[in-house]
Amino acid sequence: MFPPHLLLLIGPPAVGKSTLASALQNRLPQLKRFSIDEARTQTSTEQQAWEIIQEYLTKEEGPGIFESSGLSYKLWEILLQENLSHQTHIICLLDNTDRLHHRVEERDRDSRPTQVVEDEHAFIDYSAEA
C-alpha cells in the first residue's frame, strides 16, 4: 500500500472538518492543510479556485489535508486526472442534522454568513463568503 499523499476530509458545513484538520496538523505538523474555501478567497471564479487546488496537489511535496464538502465533481476529476486516487485516504464526517443546523446557526451569529456556490454541473459546494 502506498503511503497517503492526501487526507481528504469531506462532509457538510459545521460537521467538524476544520476542527479535525487542526487537531491532525497539531499532532502531525508535516501535514500541510488547505481547502477549497481558502482557494476561493484567492480568486474571483470557481474555476480559478479549482485550478489553484490542482496546482497545489500536483506540486506539493509530502502529505496534506484537504477540506471540502466532497460534492463537487471537480475534486474527483483532479484526483483521477493527477493519478492521486490510490494515494488518497478519505474521511467522511457526518452528524445529526439537528446538531449541524444548530452549529451553522451559532457559527453564522459569530462570523460571516455561509453562502452556497453552485458549479456549472449543479453540484453544490459550500464556502465562507469572501
Secondary structure by P-SEA (a helix, b strand, c coil): ccccccbbbbbcccccaaaaaaaaaaacccbbbbcaaaaaaacccaaaaaaaaaaaaaccccccccccccccaaaaaaaaaacccccbbbbbbbccaaaaaaaaaaaaaaccbbbbbbccccbbbbbccc
